[in-house]
Amino acid sequence: MGGNAFLLSVLYLLVGIGVEGARRVYPTLLLQRISLSLDSLPARALELVGLMQPLRDAYFSGLVSESVLRLVFGATTLVIIFLLAVVVGVFMGSLRSLALRRGSRR
């Protein structure tokens, strides 16, 4: 379970680094849209817990740099991926134990 979440996190990170690097060298509309798509997951999660507006205000007032914003988004994405891995792992483990219990009764 943890291995899959780690691999997914690394893949998401590598894609994000590649897109951001390419966007800075070749700023095209396609790369901007891909970058915004990658940012939408952590932005919506931060919005859900009420942290996006204070982060947005701090960014626009100059208290938070773009690199810090990227670190916050990256950390948020990692937390989301690991929470999803835990939820899926617990769900699948519960289904497996249920199936084993039903199978042992027969």
Gaussian input, Z-matrix of N, CA and C with variables (Angstrom, degrees):
# hf/3-21g

backbone

0 1
 N
 C     1     B1
 C     2     B2     1     A1
 N     3     B3     2     A2     1     D1
 C     4     B4     3     A3     2     D2
 C     5     B5     4     A4     3     D3
 N     6     B6     5     A5     4     D4
 C     7     B7     6     A6     5     D5
 C     8     B8     7     A7     6     D6
 N     9     B9     8     A8     7     D7
 C    10    B10     9     A9     8     D8
 C    11    B11    10    A10     9     D9
 N    12    B12    11    A11    10    D10
 C    13    B13    12    A12    11    D11
 C    14    B14    13    A13    12    D12
 N    15    B15    14    A14    13    D13
 C    16    B16    15    A15    14    D14
 C    17    B17    16    A16    15    D15
 N    18    B18    17    A17    16    D16
 C    19    B19    18    A18    17    D17
 C    20    B20    19    A19    18    D18
 N    21    B21    20    A20    19    D19
 C    22    B22    21    A21    20    D20
 C    23    B23    22    A22    21    D21
 N    24    B24    23    A23    22    D22
 C    25    B25    24    A24    23    D23
 C    26    B26    25    A25    24    D24
 N    27    B27    26    A26    25    D25
 C    28    B28    27    A27    26    D26
 C    29    B29    28    A28    27    D27
 N    30    B30    29    A29    28    D28
 C    31    B31    30    A30    29    D29
 C    32    B32    31    A31    30    D30
 N    33    B33    32    A32    31    D31
 C    34    B34    33    A33    32    D32
 C    35    B35    34    A34    33    D33
 N    36    B36    35    A35    34    D34
 C    37    B37    36    A36    35    D35
 C    38    B38    37    A37    36    D36
 N    39    B39    38    A38    37    D37
 C    40    B40    39    A39    38    D38
 C    41    B41    40    A40    39    D39
 N    42    B42    41    A41    40    D40
 C    43    B43    42    A42    41    D41
 C    44    B44    43    A43    42    D42
 N    45    B45    44    A44    43    D43
 C    46    B46    45    A45    44    D44
 C    47    B47    46    A46    45    D45
 N    48    B48    47    A47    46    D46
 C    49    B49    48    A48    47    D47
 C    50    B50    49    A49    48    D48
 N    51    B51    50    A50    49    D49
 C    52    B52    51    A51    50    D50
 C    53    B53    52    A52    51    D51
 N    54    B54    53    A53    52    D52
 C    55    B55    54    A54    53    D53
 C    56    B56    55    A55    54    D54
 N    57    B57    56    A56    55    D55
 C    58    B58    57    A57    56    D56
 C    59    B59    58    A58    57    D57
 N    60    B60    59    A59    58    D58
 C    61    B61    60    A60    59    D59
 C    62    B62    61    A61    60    D60
 N    63    B63    62    A62    61    D61
 C    64    B64    63    A63    62    D62
 C    65    B65    64    A64    63    D63
 N    66    B66    65    A65    64    D64
 C    67    B67    66    A66    65    D65
 C    68    B68    67    A67    66    D66
 N    69    B69    68    A68    67    D67
 C    70    B70    69    A69    68    D68
 C    71    B71    70    A70    69    D69
 N    72    B72    71    A71    70    D70
 C    73    B73    72    A72    71    D71
 C    74    B74    73    A73    72    D72
 N    75    B75    74    A74    73    D73
 C    76    B76    75    A75    74    D74
 C    77    B77    76    A76    75    D75
 N    78    B78    77    A77    76    D76
 C    79    B79    78    A78    77    D77
 C    80    B80    79    A79    78    D78
 N    81    B81    80    A80    79    D79
 C    82    B82    81    A81    80    D80
 C    83    B83    82    A82    81    D81
 N    84    B84    83    A83    82    D82
 C    85    B85    84    A84    83    D83
 C    86    B86    85    A85    84    D84
 N    87    B87    86    A86    85    D85
 C    88    B88    87    A87    86    D86
 C    89    B89    88    A88    87    D87
 N    90    B90    89    A89    88    D88
 C    91    B91    90    A90    89    D89
 C    92    B92    91    A91    90    D90
 N    93    B93    92    A92    91    D91
 C    94    B94    93    A93    92    D92
 C    95    B95    94    A94    93    D93
 N    96    B96    95    A95    94    D94
 C    97    B97    96    A96    95    D95
 C    98    B98    97    A97    96    D96
 N    99    B99    98    A98    97    D97
 C   100   B100    99    A99    98    D98
 C   101   B101   100   A100    99    D99
 N   102   B102   101   A101   100   D100
 C   103   B103   102   A102   101   D101
 C   104   B104   103   A103   102   D102
 N   105   B105   104   A104   103   D103
 C   106   B106   105   A105   104   D104
 C   107   B107   106   A106   105   D105
 N   108   B108   107   A107   106   D106
 C   109   B109   108   A108   107   D107
 C   110   B110   109   A109   108   D108
 N   111   B111   110   A110   109   D109
 C   112   B112   111   A111   110   D110
 C   113   B113   112   A112   111   D111
 N   114   B114   113   A113   112   D112
 C   115   B115   114   A114   113   D113
 C   116   B116   115   A115   114   D114
 N   117   B117   116   A116   115   D115
 C   118   B118   117   A117   116   D116
 C   119   B119   118   A118   117   D117
 N   120   B120   119   A119   118   D118
 C   121   B121   120   A120   119   D119
 C   122   B122   121   A121   120   D120
 N   123   B123   122   A122   121   D121
 C   124   B124   123   A123   122   D122
 C   125   B125   124   A124   123   D123
 N   126   B126   125   A125   124   D124
 C   127   B127   126   A126   125   D125
 C   128   B128   127   A127   126   D126
 N   129   B129   128   A128   127   D127
 C   130   B130   129   A129   128   D128
 C   131   B131   130   A130   129   D129
 N   132   B132   131   A131   130   D130
 C   133   B133   132   A132   131   D131
 C   134   B134   133   A133   132   D132
 N   135   B135   134   A134   133   D133
 C   136   B136   135   A135   134   D134
 C   137   B137   136   A136   135   D135
 N   138   B138   137   A137   136   D136
 C   139   B139   138   A138   137   D137
 C   140   B140   139   A139   138   D138
 N   141   B141   140   A140   139   D139
 C   142   B142   141   A141   140   D140
 C   143   B143   142   A142   141   D141
 N   144   B144   143   A143   142   D142
 C   145   B145   144   A144   143   D143
 C   146   B146   145   A145   144   D144
 N   147   B147   146   A146   145   D145
 C   148   B148   147   A147   146   D146
 C   149   B149   148   A148   147   D147
 N   150   B150   149   A149   148   D148
 C   151   B151   150   A150   149   D149
 C   152   B152   151   A151   150   D150
 N   153   B153   152   A152   151   D151
 C   154   B154   153   A153   152   D152
 C   155   B155   154   A154   153   D153
 N   156   B156   155   A155   154   D154
 C   157   B157   156   A156   155   D155
 C   158   B158   157   A157   156   D156
 N   159   B159   158   A158   157   D157
 C   160   B160   159   A159   158   D158
 C   161   B161   160   A160   159   D159
 N   162   B162   161   A161   160   D160
 C   163   B163   162   A162   161   D161
 C   164   B164   163   A163   162   D162
 N   165   B165   164   A164   163   D163
 C   166   B166   165   A165   164   D164
 C   167   B167   166   A166   165   D165
 N   168   B168   167   A167   166   D166
 C   169   B169   168   A168   167   D167
 C   170   B170   169   A169   168   D168
 N   171   B171   170   A170   169   D169
 C   172   B172   171   A171   170   D170
 C   173   B173   172   A172   171   D171
 N   174   B174   173   A173   172   D172
 C   175   B175   174   A174   173   D173
 C   176   B176   175   A175   174   D174
 N   177   B177   176   A176   175   D175
 C   178   B178   177   A177   176   D176
 C   179   B179   178   A178   177   D177
 N   180   B180   179   A179   178   D178
 C   181   B181   180   A180   179   D179
 C   182   B182   181   A181   180   D180
 N   183   B183   182   A182   181   D181
 C   184   B184   183   A183   182   D182
 C   185   B185   184   A184   183   D183
 N   186   B186   185   A185   184   D184
 C   187   B187   186   A186   185   D185
 C   188   B188   187   A187   186   D186
 N   189   B189   188   A188   187   D187
 C   190   B190   189   A189   188   D188
 C   191   B191   190   A190   189   D189
 N   192   B192   191   A191   190   D190
 C   193   B193   192   A192   191   D191
 C   194   B194   193   A193   192   D192
 N   195   B195   194   A194   193   D193
 C   196   B196   195   A195   194   D194
 C   197   B197   196   A196   195   D195
 N   198   B198   197   A197   196   D196
 C   199   B199   198   A198   197   D197
 C   200   B200   199   A199   198   D198
 N   201   B201   200   A200   199   D199
 C   202   B202   201   A201   200   D200
 C   203   B203   202   A202   201   D201
 N   204   B204   203   A203   202   D202
 C   205   B205   204   A204   203   D203
 C   206   B206   205   A205   204   D204
 N   207   B207   206   A206   205   D205
 C   208   B208   207   A207   206   D206
 C   209   B209   208   A208   207   D207
 N   210   B210   209   A209   208   D208
 C   211   B211   210   A210   209   D209
 C   212   B212   211   A211   210   D210
 N   213   B213   212   A212   211   D211
 C   214   B214   213   A213   212   D212
 C   215   B215   214   A214   213   D213
 N   216   B216   215   A215   214   D214
 C   217   B217   216   A216   215   D215
 C   218   B218   217   A217   216   D216
 N   219   B219   218   A218   217   D217
 C   220   B220   219   A219   218   D218
 C   221   B221   220   A220   219   D219
 N   222   B222   221   A221   220   D220
 C   223   B223   222   A222   221   D221
 C   224   B224   223   A223   222   D222
 N   225   B225   224   A224   223   D223
 C   226   B226   225   A225   224   D224
 C   227   B227   226   A226   225   D225
 N   228   B228   227   A227   226   D226
 C   229   B229   228   A228   227   D227
 C   230   B230   229   A229   228   D228
 N   231   B231   230   A230   229   D229
 C   232   B232   231   A231   230   D230
 C   233   B233   232   A232   231   D231
 N   234   B234   233   A233   232   D232
 C   235   B235   234   A234   233   D233
 C   236   B236   235   A235   234   D234
 N   237   B237   236   A236   235   D235
 C   238   B238   237   A237   236   D236
 C   239   B239   238   A238   237   D237
 N   240   B240   239   A239   238   D238
 C   241   B241   240   A240   239   D239
 C   242   B242   241   A241   240   D240
 N   243   B243   242   A242   241   D241
 C   244   B244   243   A243   242   D242
 C   245   B245   244   A244   243   D243
 N   246   B246   245   A245   244   D244
 C   247   B247   246   A246   245   D245
 C   248   B248   247   A247   246   D246
 N   249   B249   248   A248   247   D247
 C   250   B250   249   A249   248   D248
 C   251   B251   250   A250   249   D249
 N   252   B252   251   A251   250   D250
 C   253   B253   252   A252   251   D251
 C   254   B254   253   A253   252   D252
 N   255   B255   254   A254   253   D253
 C   256   B256   255   A255   254   D254
 C   257   B257   256   A256   255   D255
 N   258   B258   257   A257   256   D256
 C   259   B259   258   A258   257   D257
 C   260   B260   259   A259   258   D258
 N   261   B261   260   A260   259   D259
 C   262   B262   261   A261   260   D260
 C   263   B263   262   A262   261   D261
 N   264   B264   263   A263   262   D262
 C   265   B265   264   A264   263   D263
 C   266   B266   265   A265   264   D264
 N   267   B267   266   A266   265   D265
 C   268   B268   267   A267   266   D266
 C   269   B269   268   A268   267   D267
 N   270   B270   269   A269   268   D268
 C   271   B271   270   A270   269   D269
 C   272   B272   271   A271   270   D270
 N   273   B273   272   A272   271   D271
 C   274   B274   273   A273   272   D272
 C   275   B275   274   A274   273   D273
 N   276   B276   275   A275   274   D274
 C   277   B277   276   A276   275   D275
 C   278   B278   277   A277   276   D276
 N   279   B279   278   A278   277   D277
 C   280   B280   279   A279   278   D278
 C   281   B281   280   A280   279   D279
 N   282   B282   281   A281   280   D280
 C   283   B283   282   A282   281   D281
 C   284   B284   283   A283   282   D282
 N   285   B285   284   A284   283   D283
 C   286   B286   285   A285   284   D284
 C   287   B287   286   A286   285   D285
 N   288   B288   287   A287   286   D286
 C   289   B289   288   A288   287   D287
 C   290   B290   289   A289   288   D288
 N   291   B291   290   A290   289   D289
 C   292   B292   291   A291   290   D290
 C   293   B293   292   A292   291   D291
 N   294   B294   293   A293   292   D292
 C   295   B295   294   A294   293   D293
 C   296   B296   295   A295   294   D294
 N   297   B297   296   A296   295   D295
 C   298   B298   297   A297   296   D296
 C   299   B299   298   A298   297   D297
 N   300   B300   299   A299   298   D298
 C   301   B301   300   A300   299   D299
 C   302   B302   301   A301   300   D300
 N   303   B303   302   A302   301   D301
 C   304   B304   303   A303   302   D302
 C   305   B305   304   A304   303   D303
 N   306   B306   305   A305   304   D304
 C   307   B307   306   A306   305   D305
 C   308   B308   307   A307   306   D306
 N   309   B309   308   A308   307   D307
 C   310   B310   309   A309   308   D308
 C   311   B311   310   A310   309   D309
 N   312   B312   311   A311   310   D310
 C   313   B313   312   A312   311   D311
 C   314   B314   313   A313   312   D312
 N   315   B315   314   A314   313   D313
 C   316   B316   315   A315   314   D314
 C   317   B317   316   A316   315   D315

   B1=1.4502
   B2=1.5243
   B3=1.3330
   B4=1.4517
   B5=1.5111
   B6=1.3393
   B7=1.4622
   B8=1.5113
   B9=1.3295
   B10=1.4589
   B11=1.5194
   B12=1.3160
   B13=1.4622
   B14=1.5197
   B15=1.3262
   B16=1.4582
   B17=1.5244
   B18=1.3285
   B19=1.4654
   B20=1.5237
   B21=1.3203
   B22=1.4613
   B23=1.5215
   B24=1.3246
   B25=1.4645
   B26=1.5177
   B27=1.3289
   B28=1.4692
   B29=1.5225
   B30=1.3198
   B31=1.4664
   B32=1.5279
   B33=1.3295
   B34=1.4617
   B35=1.5294
   B36=1.3245
   B37=1.4677
   B38=1.5220
   B39=1.3254
   B40=1.4701
   B41=1.5267
   B42=1.3176
   B43=1.4694
   B44=1.5212
   B45=1.3302
   B46=1.4691
   B47=1.5134
   B48=1.3364
   B49=1.4719
   B50=1.5237
   B51=1.3297
   B52=1.4695
   B53=1.5150
   B54=1.3270
   B55=1.4732
   B56=1.5212
   B57=1.3269
   B58=1.4706
   B59=1.5262
   B60=1.3247
   B61=1.4678
   B62=1.5176
   B63=1.3223
   B64=1.4675
   B65=1.5256
   B66=1.3213
   B67=1.4765
   B68=1.5198
   B69=1.3161
   B70=1.4693
   B71=1.5234
   B72=1.3386
   B73=1.4657
   B74=1.5250
   B75=1.3458
   B76=1.4653
   B77=1.5259
   B78=1.3266
   B79=1.4716
   B80=1.5275
   B81=1.3297
   B82=1.4583
   B83=1.5217
   B84=1.3115
   B85=1.4614
   B86=1.5298
   B87=1.3200
   B88=1.4651
   B89=1.5261
   B90=1.3178
   B91=1.4620
   B92=1.5274
   B93=1.3241
   B94=1.4683
   B95=1.5268
   B96=1.3215
   B97=1.4610
   B98=1.5259
   B99=1.3281
   B100=1.4679
   B101=1.5153
   B102=1.3233
   B103=1.4630
   B104=1.5251
   B105=1.3062
   B106=1.4681
   B107=1.5289
   B108=1.3226
   B109=1.4628
   B110=1.5246
   B111=1.3325
   B112=1.4643
   B113=1.5283
   B114=1.3207
   B115=1.4671
   B116=1.5243
   B117=1.3221
   B118=1.4601
   B119=1.5289
   B120=1.3262
   B121=1.4693
   B122=1.5281
   B123=1.3356
   B124=1.4640
   B125=1.5330
   B126=1.3209
   B127=1.4649
   B128=1.5228
   B129=1.3166
   B130=1.4670
   B131=1.5218
   B132=1.3216
   B133=1.4681
   B134=1.5227
   B135=1.3300
   B136=1.4632
   B137=1.5267
   B138=1.3132
   B139=1.4685
   B140=1.5287
   B141=1.3192
   B142=1.4605
   B143=1.5273
   B144=1.3369
   B145=1.4683
   B146=1.5273
   B147=1.3255
   B148=1.4589
   B149=1.5210
   B150=1.3295
   B151=1.4647
   B152=1.5237
   B153=1.3222
   B154=1.4595
   B155=1.5290
   B156=1.3182
   B157=1.4715
   B158=1.5298
   B159=1.3489
   B160=1.4688
   B161=1.5312
   B162=1.3292
   B163=1.4649
   B164=1.5233
   B165=1.3265
   B166=1.4725
   B167=1.5290
   B168=1.3177
   B169=1.4663
   B170=1.5309
   B171=1.3283
   B172=1.4644
   B173=1.5180
   B174=1.3289
   B175=1.4669
   B176=1.5261
   B177=1.3189
   B178=1.4628
   B179=1.5250
   B180=1.3163
   B181=1.4614
   B182=1.5291
   B183=1.3195
   B184=1.4648
   B185=1.5189
   B186=1.3188
   B187=1.4582
   B188=1.5290
   B189=1.3335
   B190=1.4592
   B191=1.5272
   B192=1.3307
   B193=1.4662
   B194=1.5319
   B195=1.3264
   B196=1.4643
   B197=1.5221
   B198=1.3242
   B199=1.4644
   B200=1.5347
   B201=1.3200
   B202=1.4636
   B203=1.5267
   B204=1.3150
   B205=1.4573
   B206=1.5214
   B207=1.3276
   B208=1.4734
   B209=1.5283
   B210=1.3259
   B211=1.4651
   B212=1.5289
   B213=1.3212
   B214=1.4690
   B215=1.5234
   B216=1.3228
   B217=1.4643
   B218=1.5280
   B219=1.3247
   B220=1.4628
   B221=1.5135
   B222=1.3297
   B223=1.4608
   B224=1.5273
   B225=1.3164
   B226=1.4684
   B227=1.5186
   B228=1.3164
   B229=1.4610
   B230=1.5234
   B231=1.3255
   B232=1.4664
   B233=1.5245
   B234=1.3156
   B235=1.4664
   B236=1.5269
   B237=1.3219
   B238=1.4645
   B239=1.5233
   B240=1.3251
   B241=1.4664
   B242=1.5279
   B243=1.3219
   B244=1.4585
   B245=1.5289
   B246=1.3285
   B247=1.4646
   B248=1.5252
   B249=1.3252
   B250=1.4660
   B251=1.5222
   B252=1.3244
   B253=1.4663
   B254=1.5210
   B255=1.3165
   B256=1.4712
   B257=1.5300
   B258=1.3130
   B259=1.4635
   B260=1.5268
   B261=1.3245
   B262=1.4663
   B263=1.5268
   B264=1.3252
   B265=1.4616
   B266=1.5167
   B267=1.3231
   B268=1.4655
   B269=1.5282
   B270=1.3150
   B271=1.4647
   B272=1.5278
   B273=1.3261
   B274=1.4627
   B275=1.5270
   B276=1.3248
   B277=1.4607
   B278=1.5203
   B279=1.3221
   B280=1.4645
   B281=1.5269
   B282=1.3188
   B283=1.4592
   B284=1.5292
   B285=1.3216
   B286=1.4652
   B287=1.5316
   B288=1.3256
   B289=1.4628
   B290=1.5271
   B291=1.3217
   B292=1.4528
   B293=1.5241
   B294=1.3171
   B295=1.4550
   B296=1.5268
   B297=1.3304
   B298=1.4622
   B299=1.5229
   B300=1.3221
   B301=1.4722
   B302=1.5157
   B303=1.3189
   B304=1.4667
   B305=1.5214
   B306=1.3300
   B307=1.4642
   B308=1.5197
   B309=1.3245
   B310=1.4662
   B311=1.5249
   B312=1.3301
   B313=1.4578
   B314=1.5143
   B315=1.3038
   B316=1.4757
   B317=1.4626
   A1=110.10
   A2=117.07
   A3=120.43
   A4=112.47
   A5=116.09
   A6=119.95
   A7=112.29
   A8=116.58
   A9=120.30
   A10=111.20
   A11=116.97
   A12=120.51
   A13=110.11
   A14=116.49
   A15=119.84
   A16=110.73
   A17=117.28
   A18=120.24
   A19=111.47
   A20=117.14
   A21=120.25
   A22=111.02
   A23=116.27
   A24=120.36
   A25=111.30
   A26=116.29
   A27=120.44
   A28=110.17
   A29=117.35
   A30=120.84
   A31=110.91
   A32=117.32
   A33=121.64
   A34=110.28
   A35=115.55
   A36=120.69
   A37=111.16
   A38=117.50
   A39=120.80
   A40=112.01
   A41=116.33
   A42=119.59
   A43=109.86
   A44=116.50
   A45=120.38
   A46=112.67
   A47=116.94
   A48=120.47
   A49=110.74
   A50=115.93
   A51=119.45
   A52=112.72
   A53=116.12
   A54=120.62
   A55=110.47
   A56=117.03
   A57=119.69
   A58=111.52
   A59=116.62
   A60=119.45
   A61=111.73
   A62=116.25
   A63=120.18
   A64=111.05
   A65=116.59
   A66=120.35
   A67=111.47
   A68=116.04
   A69=119.27
   A70=112.10
   A71=116.86
   A72=120.54
   A73=110.99
   A74=116.25
   A75=122.23
   A76=109.15
   A77=118.57
   A78=120.30
   A79=111.98
   A80=116.06
   A81=121.32
   A82=109.59
   A83=115.78
   A84=121.02
   A85=110.59
   A86=117.55
   A87=121.27
   A88=111.15
   A89=117.33
   A90=120.40
   A91=111.43
   A92=117.35
   A93=120.05
   A94=111.16
   A95=116.23
   A96=120.26
   A97=111.54
   A98=116.64
   A99=120.04
   A100=110.00
   A101=116.70
   A102=120.90
   A103=111.37
   A104=117.01
   A105=120.73
   A106=111.46
   A107=116.87
   A108=120.22
   A109=111.11
   A110=116.24
   A111=119.99
   A112=111.07
   A113=116.72
   A114=121.30
   A115=112.88
   A116=118.19
   A117=119.43
   A118=112.48
   A119=118.18
   A120=119.91
   A121=111.93
   A122=119.29
   A123=117.69
   A124=112.60
   A125=117.68
   A126=119.63
   A127=110.97
   A128=117.28
   A129=120.02
   A130=111.22
   A131=116.58
   A132=119.34
   A133=110.55
   A134=117.16
   A135=120.42
   A136=110.88
   A137=116.56
   A138=121.03
   A139=110.22
   A140=115.96
   A141=121.37
   A142=112.08
   A143=116.71
   A144=119.65
   A145=112.50
   A146=117.12
   A147=120.96
   A148=115.80
   A149=117.34
   A150=120.13
   A151=114.23
   A152=117.60
   A153=119.17
   A154=112.21
   A155=117.44
   A156=119.69
   A157=112.54
   A158=119.47
   A159=118.33
   A160=112.63
   A161=116.74
   A162=120.14
   A163=110.54
   A164=116.10
   A165=120.87
   A166=110.62
   A167=116.63
   A168=120.72
   A169=111.19
   A170=116.53
   A171=120.56
   A172=111.19
   A173=117.52
   A174=120.90
   A175=110.95
   A176=117.16
   A177=120.09
   A178=112.76
   A179=117.73
   A180=119.46
   A181=111.99
   A182=117.04
   A183=120.81
   A184=114.86
   A185=117.87
   A186=120.95
   A187=112.19
   A188=116.73
   A189=122.79
   A190=108.01
   A191=116.07
   A192=119.80
   A193=110.40
   A194=115.49
   A195=120.08
   A196=111.08
   A197=117.54
   A198=119.59
   A199=111.24
   A200=117.63
   A201=120.51
   A202=109.75
   A203=116.84
   A204=121.12
   A205=110.43
   A206=116.42
   A207=121.04
   A208=110.79
   A209=117.07
   A210=120.45
   A211=110.97
   A212=116.57
   A213=120.56
   A214=110.09
   A215=117.09
   A216=120.64
   A217=110.31
   A218=117.21
   A219=120.72
   A220=112.01
   A221=117.13
   A222=121.15
   A223=110.73
   A224=116.58
   A225=120.55
   A226=110.79
   A227=116.70
   A228=120.77
   A229=110.75
   A230=117.27
   A231=120.07
   A232=111.20
   A233=116.97
   A234=120.34
   A235=110.37
   A236=116.94
   A237=121.13
   A238=110.39
   A239=116.90
   A240=120.92
   A241=110.26
   A242=117.50
   A243=119.18
   A244=112.18
   A245=118.21
   A246=119.95
   A247=111.46
   A248=116.34
   A249=119.54
   A250=110.85
   A251=117.34
   A252=120.59
   A253=110.89
   A254=116.95
   A255=120.33
   A256=110.28
   A257=117.19
   A258=120.68
   A259=110.65
   A260=116.90
   A261=120.34
   A262=110.06
   A263=117.91
   A264=121.22
   A265=112.04
   A266=116.87
   A267=120.48
   A268=110.22
   A269=117.06
   A270=120.63
   A271=111.08
   A272=116.50
   A273=120.18
   A274=111.05
   A275=118.03
   A276=120.99
   A277=111.55
   A278=116.25
   A279=120.29
   A280=110.72
   A281=117.05
   A282=120.14
   A283=110.97
   A284=116.42
   A285=120.50
   A286=110.49
   A287=117.32
   A288=119.17
   A289=111.13
   A290=117.28
   A291=121.00
   A292=110.40
   A293=117.09
   A294=120.90
   A295=111.27
   A296=118.01
   A297=120.57
   A298=111.44
   A299=116.93
   A300=119.94
   A301=111.82
   A302=116.21
   A303=119.46
   A304=110.47
   A305=116.87
   A306=119.92
   A307=112.58
   A308=117.77
   A309=120.49
   A310=112.22
   A311=118.00
   A312=121.54
   A313=111.98
   A314=116.57
   A315=119.60
   A316=111.74
   D1=-50.46
   D2=-179.38
   D3=-67.06
   D4=-32.52
   D5=179.58
   D6=-65.56
   D7=-41.76
   D8=178.76
   D9=-65.86
   D10=-40.14
   D11=178.57
   D12=-65.60
   D13=-39.68
   D14=178.45
   D15=-63.83
   D16=-45.22
   D17=179.40
   D18=-63.94
   D19=-40.07
   D20=177.73
   D21=-65.15
   D22=-39.05
   D23=177.73
   D24=-63.92
   D25=-43.75
   D26=179.17
   D27=-64.17
   D28=-42.64
   D29=179.10
   D30=-62.44
   D31=-45.32
   D32=179.31
   D33=-61.96
   D34=-41.63
   D35=178.76
   D36=-63.95
   D37=-45.30
   D38=-179.79
   D39=-64.76
   D40=-40.62
   D41=176.88
   D42=-63.66
   D43=-43.81
   D44=179.04
   D45=-62.06
   D46=-43.49
   D47=178.15
   D48=-64.50
   D49=-41.95
   D50=178.85
   D51=-63.13
   D52=-44.01
   D53=-179.74
   D54=-66.11
   D55=-44.50
   D56=-179.58
   D57=-65.43
   D58=-41.26
   D59=177.44
   D60=-63.26
   D61=-45.06
   D62=178.88
   D63=-66.35
   D64=-36.60
   D65=179.98
   D66=-65.03
   D67=-34.57
   D68=179.40
   D69=-75.18
   D70=-32.47
   D71=-179.68
   D72=-83.89
   D73=-45.72
   D74=-179.40
   D75=-124.28
   D76=81.89
   D77=-176.20
   D78=-72.57
   D79=93.09
   D80=177.39
   D81=-108.61
   D82=163.91
   D83=179.34
   D84=-64.47
   D85=-37.87
   D86=179.23
   D87=-61.83
   D88=-45.50
   D89=-179.87
   D90=-67.55
   D91=-33.77
   D92=175.48
   D93=-64.82
   D94=-40.93
   D95=179.46
   D96=-67.25
   D97=-39.83
   D98=177.07
   D99=-64.05
   D100=-42.12
   D101=178.65
   D102=-62.29
   D103=-43.08
   D104=177.53
   D105=-64.80
   D106=-36.35
   D107=177.67
   D108=-64.79
   D109=-40.92
   D110=178.29
   D111=-66.80
   D112=-33.62
   D113=-179.12
   D114=-79.29
   D115=-16.83
   D116=-175.32
   D117=-69.01
   D118=-33.88
   D119=-180.00
   D120=-62.61
   D121=-55.20
   D122=179.18
   D123=-67.56
   D124=-33.00
   D125=179.41
   D126=-63.43
   D127=-41.38
   D128=179.47
   D129=-70.06
   D130=-35.93
   D131=177.51
   D132=-66.23
   D133=-42.54
   D134=177.60
   D135=-65.76
   D136=-35.45
   D137=176.50
   D138=-64.71
   D139=-39.48
   D140=-178.96
   D141=-62.58
   D142=-37.37
   D143=-179.94
   D144=-93.66
   D145=3.73
   D146=174.79
   D147=82.73
   D148=18.11
   D149=-178.81
   D150=-103.10
   D151=-7.66
   D152=-176.13
   D153=-71.06
   D154=-42.61
   D155=-178.27
   D156=-63.40
   D157=-46.09
   D158=176.24
   D159=-62.96
   D160=-36.12
   D161=177.67
   D162=-67.07
   D163=-41.31
   D164=178.02
   D165=-63.16
   D166=-44.01
   D167=179.06
   D168=-62.83
   D169=-42.54
   D170=179.04
   D171=-65.50
   D172=-37.17
   D173=179.05
   D174=-67.36
   D175=-46.50
   D176=-177.71
   D177=-72.23
   D178=-22.86
   D179=176.31
   D180=-88.35
   D181=-2.61
   D182=176.61
   D183=87.41
   D184=6.65
   D185=179.48
   D186=-77.57
   D187=-24.29
   D188=-179.58
   D189=-123.17
   D190=129.32
   D191=179.11
   D192=-82.80
   D193=169.59
   D194=179.73
   D195=-64.65
   D196=-35.56
   D197=179.82
   D198=-67.66
   D199=-37.70
   D200=176.32
   D201=-66.71
   D202=-39.48
   D203=176.98
   D204=-60.70
   D205=-42.61
   D206=177.86
   D207=-63.74
   D208=-39.29
   D209=178.25
   D210=-64.78
   D211=-41.14
   D212=178.10
   D213=-63.97
   D214=-44.65
   D215=178.84
   D216=-63.80
   D217=-41.80
   D218=179.23
   D219=-63.57
   D220=-44.94
   D221=178.67
   D222=-64.34
   D223=-39.37
   D224=177.92
   D225=-62.98
   D226=-41.66
   D227=178.68
   D228=-63.95
   D229=-42.05
   D230=177.97
   D231=-61.91
   D232=-41.56
   D233=178.53
   D234=-63.23
   D235=-42.29
   D236=179.22
   D237=-61.50
   D238=-46.23
   D239=-178.18
   D240=-62.94
   D241=-44.88
   D242=-179.54
   D243=-68.98
   D244=-36.36
   D245=175.58
   D246=-64.50
   D247=-40.31
   D248=176.21
   D249=-63.51
   D250=-39.66
   D251=178.39
   D252=-63.82
   D253=-40.72
   D254=179.12
   D255=-66.20
   D256=-45.20
   D257=-179.09
   D258=-62.62
   D259=-46.58
   D260=179.20
   D261=-64.82
   D262=-40.62
   D263=179.39
   D264=-63.21
   D265=-44.10
   D266=178.54
   D267=-65.20
   D268=-42.27
   D269=179.26
   D270=-62.49
   D271=-47.60
   D272=-179.33
   D273=-67.35
   D274=-37.80
   D275=176.70
   D276=-64.41
   D277=-38.50
   D278=177.53
   D279=-65.56
   D280=-43.59
   D281=177.87
   D282=-62.71
   D283=-40.09
   D284=-179.37
   D285=-65.95
   D286=-45.47
   D287=179.89
   D288=-65.64
   D289=-35.96
   D290=176.19
   D291=-63.23
   D292=-44.92
   D293=178.94
   D294=-64.98
   D295=-38.49
   D296=177.80
   D297=-66.53
   D298=-40.33
   D299=177.87
   D300=-64.30
   D301=-42.71
   D302=178.45
   D303=-66.75
   D304=-36.61
   D305=179.69
   D306=-70.47
   D307=-32.35
   D308=-179.49
   D309=-76.99
   D310=-20.38
   D311=177.69
   D312=-74.60
   D313=-23.95
   D314=-176.34
   D315=-83.06

